[in-house]
């Protein structure tokens, strides 16, 4: 059963996304795969939690500008274990849900439509594909646990977690249930958009709450859109992994050996 998000003195939307059954009859191991929101401003309790996870790899999906604004604070010994998103000047800026708010305010388009469009494109964006390809190789080689995060830990992280689970053979219903657990972190994640509004001279009271809700939360339709786009283009997530990410049968077998129990 997926565990809901926990907050530990600044560690937001944090959870283990293993401990689930697969189509092979095995289970994805517990205590090896984690996800969270950004790791900036962590206090002692959160740092202690991270230090105790046995992390060998941290995957930071944020753009350079996001990392500069909110640099990660990590326990000693973890600073050199991070895989960063590649620099791409065309994609510098804010988290997906924050940039969607800016586009919605500027265009008048419904924010939900913009989120769905973003999810449809996400699996095929060049910088994201490049990072995913490296990630799955590093994942197979990791000696310890792995933590994936972005800013809110729900959109970019949600997609990569879903792909990871799918390629490990997790049932689609369980993948979706895990993704939707980020709804439990709604209040904490709303601070991201509130900060953006204030930084841009907009009080939260000037923006229709109905506009914000599709951006702060997650919906099954978002992830379904991304996965359906993959299947329309490649036939299956396994073929997407093979054709786009270079995940051949040998690498997939190594991932299964590494994370199945």
C-alpha positions, 0 to 999 in steps of 0.5 A: 500500500503506498504511503502518504506524504510526510512533512519533516521540518521542511521535507515536503511531499516525501515518501517511499514509492517502492513496496508495491506488487508487480506483474511478475509476482515480485514486489518492488523493494521498500526503502530503496526508492524515495521522492520529495519536493525540493530540499532547500531550507531543511532543518535538523530533523529532515537532514537526519531523515535524509542521512538515514536513508542510505542514499547513493543517488539524488536526482534533482529535476529542477532547472538551473534558475530554480536551483539557484533560488532554492539551493539544496541543503544536504547532509554531509557526504551527499553533496556529490551524489546528485544527478542534475537536469541538463542546462537548457536556456530555452527551458530556464525558469520555474516549476511546471505548475508555476510556469503554467500559472504565468501562462494562464495569467498571460493568455487567459487559457484555463490552467488545467488545459495548460497542465494537460498540454505540458504533461502531453509534451513532457515525455518527449522533450529533449532535455528530459529524455536525455536526463531520463536515459542517464537516470535509468543507467545510474539507477541500475548501478546505485549501491544504495537508495535513490531520491527523486525530487523537483520543486513541488515533487509532483509533476516532473517527479511524478512522471519519472516515478511513474516511468520507474514503476512502470518499467519495474512492472508495477500495475497501472492502478498502483502507479496512479494511486501513488501519483495521486498521493501528492494531493495530501501535500496540497497545503504545503505545495500551495506555498510555492505558488503563493511565493511566486505571486508575491514575487511578481507583485500579485497577492493571492487574493487577486487571483481566482482560487479556481485558477490555482487549484489545478496547478497546486494539486495533481489529477489522474488526467494529467498522468494519464495524458502523459502515459497515453501520449507515450503509448500512442507514439511508441505502443508501450512504456517498455518500447518508449524506454527501449526506443527513447531511453536506450533501456534494452532487455539487459538493463531492464533485467538489471533494474528488476534484479536490483529492485525486486524482492 
